[in-house]
Amino acid sequence: MHAYRTHKCAELRDFHVGETVRLSGWVHRKRDHGGVLFVDLRDHYGMTQIVADTDSPALPILEALRLESVVTIDGEVKARSASTVNANLPTGQIEVFARSVTVLSKSEELPLPVAGEQEYPEETRLKYRFLDLRRETLHANIVKRTQIIRETRRRMEDIGFTEYSTPILTASSPEGARDFLVPSRIHAGKFFALPQAPQQYKQLLMVAGFDRYFQIAPCFRDEDPRADRLPGEFYQLDLEMSFVTQEEIWDTMEPVMAGVFEAFADGKKVTPAGQFPRIPHSKAMLDYGTDKPDLRNPLIIHDVTQYFKTSGFGLFERIVEGGGVVRAIPAPKTADKSRKFFDDMNEWARSEGHAGLGYVTRKGGEFGGPIAKNHGEEGMRALYDAIGLGPDDGCFFAAGKEEQAAKLAGAARTRTGEQLDLIEKDAFRFCWIIDFPFYEWSEEDKKVDFAHNPFSMPQGGLQALETQDPLTIKAYQYDMVCNGYELASGSIRNQHPDLMVKAFEITGLTQADVEERFGGMYRAFQFGAPPHGGMAAGVDRMVMLLCGVQNLREITLFPMNQRAEDLLMGAPSPAMAKQLRELNIRVVEQPPKA
C-alpha cells in the first residue's frame, strides 16, 4: 500500500464499498455525536467523511487534534444509510470507518477559520495566506485561473501564434506608470527596470521577422493599488501580429476571447465572436460617459445642450452660455418613485464631489421638479420627444464643462441602472472602443502629451502630425471592454523612425531624447520594419470577471495589501549594509511622520 494514500479525498464512490483504503489530508471539520466522531477529511481534490467510534483506536487521537492538522487514515469504505446520503458531496454516498490514524503534522490554534466562508480582516488573510488558500472558494478560484490561462494559451496556439519569452530586466519605458528600478552591481549608479509591459520587445520581434507572437507576460508597475488593479505585479495576454490592419486584429481576437469566456461562463450569455460592437471613443464618451461602457445597462446618455440655450432655468442657461454642456440620463418608468428617490440621487452626486444632479419627474405626462417648472411645459415636451422619453419616465441632468458633465453623466447612468434594476443579469457583453485621441492636454504639466500608447500609429500619418491640431488627431488605438472593465488595449504601431521622432517632438522630446530612450526600436525601424499591431489583455481581470468577484486579491495566489506590502513574506524589507555597499547605494533616512 502507498505510504500516504490509495485514493484522493474526492475519489471514493459506492462501488468502493468494502474496500480497505488509505487517505491523507487536512482535518476540515469535526462533529462529536456522543461516542461517534465524524471528521471531514480534505485534500486538494475534495472531501471524504471519516467515522471513528468507540471501537476505533483512531477516536482518541482524532478527538485530541485541532482542525487543519494533517493525518493519514486507514479504514474501510461503507455505504451511508439512505437518510444520511449527502447529495451535495461527490463522495456523499459513502464514509470511511477509521481503523488507524497517523498524525503527519499538528496544527496550532488557527488565526482564521478554513471551514466556511466567514469574512475576515484582509491583513489577517494576507499574513496567513497559506491558510486562506485552503478555503473552498479561493482555492477553486485559483484552480479556475490556471484553467483559464491554459485555455487561452491553447486557443492562441491553435490559430498560429507562438509563445516567446521576453526579458524581465530591461530599460525604463514610458508606459504611463512608475517603473520598479533594479540597481546594477556591475554598472554603478545605473538601473534596470522591471517591464511595465513587453511593448518594445514584442515590436522588435516583429522587426526581427517573427509573425505572430504571444506571451502570458508578467508586468510590473509601481502604482497605487485599487480593487480592479493589483499593486506591483499583474499578468497580460500579450500579442503582436505583422502585416495586419486593426480590423484583422479584432477579427482574430474576438473568437479567442469569446471562446474563453464561453468555456468558463457557467451558462451566462457571452457576446458572440463577430458581433462585438465597435464604438468610436467620442461616441462612447457621449452615449455612456466613459470609455469603458457596461453594455448590460440599456440607458443611453443624450446631449441636450441646445434645449437650454434659452431657458427659464437660469442655471443651465448660464452654463451653456459659458461653453458648458447639459447631458440627460433617462430614468425610465419612475412614475411610482417618490421625490426622495430623485433627491437621494442628487445627494449621491454631491457626495461624489460634483455640484449636484438635476432631475425632472413625469407622471402620466405631467412634469415635476424645479427644472421642469422653470424650463416650461413646451420646452420639456420638445426635449422628451427628441430623446424618446415617455409619459412616465423621469430624467436626470448633468451640466458643466464637457469633461465634468460626461463623468457625472456616466456615473449617474451606472447608478440609475443599478437603482432601477436595469442591468442585464448573467451576461458578458463585449465591445471595442476605437479611434482614441492620439494626444491629450496635460493640465498638470501644461503641455500636450500622449493619451494612450506612445508607439501607436496616428491616423493620417506624418501629414497629420505636421498639419493638424495635435488634439484633433485620432490614433489606430482600441480597447476591448467587457461589463464596464477595460479588458484589453492595443493599437497599430508606428514603424517609421521619422514619424516616431515627430510624434515625440510634439510632446516636448527631441530626436536625441528618442534615440537615447528608445534606441533599440529607433535603430530597428531603420532596417526594414513591417506594419504591425497587437494588444494586451489583462489576465487577472479576465479571471476576476469569470470568477464573479470584485477584487483581484480573490483570484491571485500571493497578493500584496493596499499599502503594497507582502505581509506573508515581509516585503519590502530593508537591505543589508553589505548589499547596499555592493550596489553603491546609500539609503537616506526619512524624517519621522508628524
N, C-alpha and C positions, 0 to 999 in steps of 0.2 A: 504494500500500500504506500502511496505517496506520503512524504513526510508531513505535508500540511493539508492537502485536500484531494479528494477523489472527484468532487463536484464543486461548482461555484454556487453561490447562495441564491441564484435565480434559476437554477437548472433542474431541480427535482420536481417530478410530477407524480401522478397517481400510479403510473406504470413502474415506478421505482419502489413501490411499497414492498416491504420485506427485506430490502437490501440493507447491508451494513455500509455506512458511508462515513466519510471524514470531511468536515467543513472547517474553514478558518475565516475569521473576520472580526468585526468590532461588535461589542455588546451595545446594541442600539437602544433597546428598552427592556425593562424587566417588570413583570406583573406577578405578585405573590397571591395565589389563591388558596391559602391555608394548607400548607404542606406540599403544594404543587407550584413550581416556579415556571413561568413562561418567559422565555428570552427571545427577543427578535435579534437574530444574528445577521449582520450586514457586511457585504463587501462591495466592490465597485459595481457589480452586476445586478445586485438586488438583495432580497431579504428571505430568510427562512426562519420559521418558528421552531424553537428548541423547547422541549419539555423535560423538566427534571423533577421527579417525585421523590418521596422519602426512601425509595429503594435504590435510588441512583447515587453513587459516590460523588457525582458531579454537583449535587444540590448544595452542600455547604460551601463549596468553592465559588460557585456562581452567585450565591447569596451574598458572599463577602466582597465580591468585586464591584468596583464603581463602573458606571456607564463609560463607554468608549475604551475599556480595556480590550486587548487583543487576545483571542483564545483559539485553540484548536479543539473541536468537539468530535468524538467518535460516538456513533449512535445508530439506531435502527429507524428506517423510514416507516411511518404508519399513516394510514388514512385518517383524515379528520371525519368526525361524525357529520351528518348532513346539516345539522343545525349550527355547526362551528366552521363550515367552509367559508373562506374569505375570498369572495369573487373579485375583489379589487387587487389581489396579490397573485402574480403568476404562479407562485408556489402555494397558493391558498387551499389546495385540496389535501395537502399533506402536512405533517410535522415530524420532527426528528426527536426520538426519545434518547436523551443523552445517557451514555454508559460511562463515559470518562471525559475529562476536560484537562487540557494542558494550557496553562497561562503563559502566553508568549510575551506580554508586556502589560504592566498595570498602568492604569490612568490615575492621575491626581484628580482632585475635585475640579470640575470644568468651569472655566471663566465665562462660557456661554453654552447654552444647550445646543446639541446637534439635532436631536429629535424634535420635529415640529419646525415651524417657520416663524417663530416669535421675532418681533422687531428688536434689534439690539443696537447700542451705540456703534456708529461706524468706526470709531477709534479702536474699540474692543475687537470688532470683526476683523479689522486690518492687522492689528497686532497679533491676533491668533488666527491668521488666515488659513492655516493648515486645518484648523477645526471648522472654520466657516465653510471651507470647500467640501467638507463631508456632508453638509446639509443638502437635502434632496434636490431642491430647485436649483441652487447654484451649481451643484455637481452636474445636473442634467444640462444646464446652460453651457458649461464648459465643454462637455462632450458634443453638444449640438454645434458649438463654434467650430470644433475640429471637423465635424462632418460637412458643415457649410463650406469651409476652406477647401476641403478635399473635392467637393462637388464643383466648386468654382474652378479649381485647377484642372479638373478633368474636362470641363466644358471648354476652357481656353485651349487646351492641348488638342481637343477634337476638331477645332476649327483652324488649326495650323499655327498656333502660337507656340513659341519655345521659351522656356523659363531660363533666364540668365540672372546671375547674382552680381550686384554692383557693390562698390566699396562702402564700408561703414565709416572709415576715417577719410575725410575728404576736405575740400576747401569750403570756406564760408560762401553762402548763396543767398540772394535776396528773395526769399520765398514768402515774405510777409510776416515772419515771426523772428524772435531772437534765436540765435544758434546756441547749442551747447558746445563749448570750446574744450578741447583736449590739448594740454600743453605738450610740446615736443621736448624730450630729454636731449636728443641729439642736436636739435637746432634750437639753441637757447633763445627765448623771447618770441618764438613762433608757435602757432597753434593750428592744430587740425580742428575741423568742425564735424560734428555728427550730422548726417544728411537730414535736412528738413523734408526732402523727397529726392528720389533718384533722377530728377528732371534732366540735368545736364548729361548724365551718363547715358540715359536711355536715348537722348537725341544723338549723342556721339555713336551709339550702337547703330543707329540708322545711317549715319555718315559712313560708318565702317562697313556697311553693306549687308547688315542683317535686316530682315524684312518685317518680321512680326515678333516683337519682344513682349514678355510679361514677367512679372515678379510679384510675389506676396511680400511686399517690402516693408521693413521696419523704418519708421520715420521719427525724427526727434525734434521737438520744438519746445523751447523754454518759454511757455506762455501760461497765463493764468488759467487754472482749471475751471470747468463748468460741467454740468450734468451730462451733456452730449459730447464732451471732449475730455480726454484724459490728459493729465499733466505729464509732460516728459515724452512718453513713447506711445505710438499707435501704429497700426498696420494699414497698408493700402494695397489694393489690386492695381498695380501699376502696369500700363501697357503703351506700346507705341507701334505705329504702322507706317510703312513707306509707300509713296505714290498713291496717296488716298485723298479724297475730299472729306469734309466733315460729315456729309450725308452718308458716306460709306462707313465711317466710324460708328455713327448712330445705328445704321442697319446691321452692323456686325455685333454690336454690344447689346442691343435690345434682347435678342434671343438668349444671350448668356444670363443677363440679369433677371429677365422674366423667368427663365428656366430654373435658376437657383431659387428664386422666391417661390415658384410653384411647387418645387420639391420639398420645401420646408414650411409652407404656409398653413398646413393643417386644415385645409378646406377653405381658407379665406380666398376671396377673389383677388386676382392679380391682373393688372393691365396687360393684355396680350402683346407679345412682340409684334412690331409693325404698326402698333396703334398708340405709341407714346405721343401725346400732343407736343408740338414744337411751338413754343410761345416766345416771341421776342421779349427781351428784357424790359423794354419800355412799356409793353402791354401788360406784362406781369406786374410791374410796379403800379400801373393804373388800375387794373382789374382786381388785384389781390393785395396791394400794398406791400408786397415783399417779392424778392426773387427766389423765395423758397415756398411756393404756394402749396397748401394742402388741398388737393382737388377732391377730397372726400366731402369738403364743405361746398355746398352749391351756391353760396352767396357771391355775388359779383358787385364790386365797388363801382360807382359811377361818378364821373366828373360833372358836377352841376354848377360850376363856377359861373357860367353865362346867365343862369337864372337869378343870380344875386348881384349882377352889375348895377341894377337899380332895384331897390327893395326897401320895404318898410322896416325890415330887420337891419338896423343900422350897423351892428357889429360885423355881420358878414359883408355888407356893402363896403365898409371901410377896409376890411381885409382884402377884398377883391381889388379895390381902388389902389391899394398899396402893393399890388403884384402877387398877392396870395391866391390860394385856390380853395374851393369847397368840394369835399368828396362826400357822397351819400352811401350809406351802408344799409341795405334793406333789412327790416325786421319783420318778416312775413308772418301773417296770421297771429298778430299780437293784440287783437281787439279785446281778448279776455284778460290781458295783462293789466295790472294796476299801475298807477302813476309811479309807485315805488320801484317797479322793475326798471323803468327808464331813468329814474333818479339814481338808482344804485349803479347803473352803467356810467352815468356822469361822474359819480363819486369814484368809481374804479379808475376812470381815465385820469382823474386828478391825482389819485394815489400812485399812478404810474409816471407822474411828472409832467403831464400835459395840462393845458389850460382848462380843459373840460371837453365833454362830448355833447353837442347839441342833439335835440331829438324832436320829432313830430309824431304824435299818435293819430290813429284814424280808426274810427269805429262806425261801421255802417255808412261809410262815406263822409262822416263828419270829422274834420280835422281838429286836433287839440294841441295845446302847448304854446309857449311864448313865440317860438319861431313862426308857426303857422298863423297865429293871431296877428303878428306884425307884418309878415310877408304877404298875407292876403289869400283869400279863397281861390281866386283866379290863378294867381301865381303858383300856388301849391298844386292845384289841379294840373296845370301845364307840366310842372316838374314830375309829378307822379306818372302822368301819361307817357312822358318821354322815357322814363326808366322802367316802365312796365309794372308799377306797383298797383295793387288793388284796393278796394274799399275798406278792407280790414287789416291792412299792412301798415306797420309803423316804419319809421326811418330814423337812423342816426346820422349826424353830420360831423365831419372833421374838417376844421378850417385853419388856415395858417399858411406859412411858407410851404412850397410844394413838398420838400423832403419831410418836414414835420407832419404835414397833413397825411401824406402817404403812410408814414409809420404808424400814426394813430389809427387811420382807417384800416390798415392791415391787422393791427392788434384787435380792434373792435370787431372786425369781421370774424376773427377766430373766436373771440369771446361770445359774440352773438350766436354763432353756430353751435357752440357748446351749451349756452344757456337755453337755447330753443331745441336742443337735441336734434340738430340737423345733420350732424356728421355721420357719414356712412359707416356702418359697423362692419367689422371683419373684412377689410379690404386693404389692398396695397395699390395706390393709384400713382403711377409714374408719369412724368413729363420731362421734356427737355426745355430749359431756358436758354435761349440763343441770342446772338447779336448783342453781347455785352459791350458797354463802353470800353474803349481801349485805355483812356485816361480818365482821371478824376481830379478835382481840385482838393488839395490838402490844406484845410484851414489851419492845422497845426504848424505846418512848415511854410505856408503861404506860397505854394508852388504847385505846378502840375505834376502828378505822379501816376504811376501805373495803377489802374483799377483792378487788375487781375494778374494773370501770369505775364511777366515782362518779356518772355520769349515767344509770345504769340504773334501771329501774322495779322497786321491791321488790314481791314477791308479797304481796298483801294491802293494798297502797297505804298511804295515810296512817294508816289504822286500825292496821296492823301496826306502823308506826313509833311510834305513840303508846301502844300497849298491850303489845307483845311484848318479850321479852328480845332486844336487838339481835342477839345471837349466834345466835339461832334463826331469824332472818328469812332466807328464801331470795329470790333475785333471778331475774328473767326474763333470765338470762345463760346463755351457751352457748359452748362451744368445739368446733371441728371438729378431730379428731385423726386422724393417719394414721401408722401404723407407729411409734408412740411419740413422735411430734412434734406439738406444738400447731401446726396449720396455719392456723387462723383463730379469731378470738374476736369475739363480738358480744353484742347484747342488745336487748330492747325498751327504749326510752328513757323517762325521766321527763320529761313535758312540762308538769307543773303547778308553778307557782312556789312555792306554799306547801309542797308535798311536797318540792321541791328544797331549800328552806331547812331544813325539818325533818330531812332526810337528812344534811345537812352539820352541823346543830347537834349531832347525836349524836356526831360526831367532834370536836367542840370548836370549830367555827366559828360565828360569829354571822351574822345576816341581813346586817349591814353588810359582813362579810367576803365573803359570797356575792355581794352587789351589786358590791363592788369587784373581785373576781377574775373573776367570770363575768357582768359587767354586760350584755354583748350578749345572751347567752342568757336571762338573767333578765328583761330587758326584752321580749325576743321572746315569751316564754311568756305574757306578759300581753295579747297581741294576737292570740289565736287560733292555737294550735299543734295540729296534727293528731297523733293517735297515730302513732308512727313507730319504726322499728328498723332494724338493719342488722348489718354485721360487717366485719371486715377480715382478709383472708387474706395471709399472708406470701409474696410472690412469690419471694423468694430461697430460702425453704425448699421451695417447690413445685419450683423448678428443681433444687435440690440433690437432692431425692428422685428426680426423673425422670432426672437425670444419673448417679445411683448413686454420689455422692461423699459424704464425711463432713465436709467443711469448705467453708464458704461462699466461701472465697477461690478455690476451684476453679471457681466459676461467676460470678465478679464481675470486671469489667474491671480496675479500678484500686483494689484494696482497701488498707486500712491494715494494719500489722502488729499484733502482740499488745499493743504499747505505744501503740496509737492514733496511729501516725506514718505519714505518707505518704513513704516512702523515695525514691520516684521524683521527686516534686516538691519535697521538702524541707519539708513542712508537718507540724505547725505551726512557724512561724518567728517571730522577734522582729519587732515592728512598728517602723517608723522613728520617730524622735523627733517629726518633723513630724506624722505620722499621730496619735500619741498626744495631742499638743497640740490638734489639731483636734477630737479626741473628748473633750477634758477628762479624760483618764485619765493616772494616774501608776502605773508598774509598781513594786511593792515587791519588792526583791531578796530571793530566798530564801536562807537560810543554807546553806552547803555541807553536803552529806550526810556524816555521820561514816563 
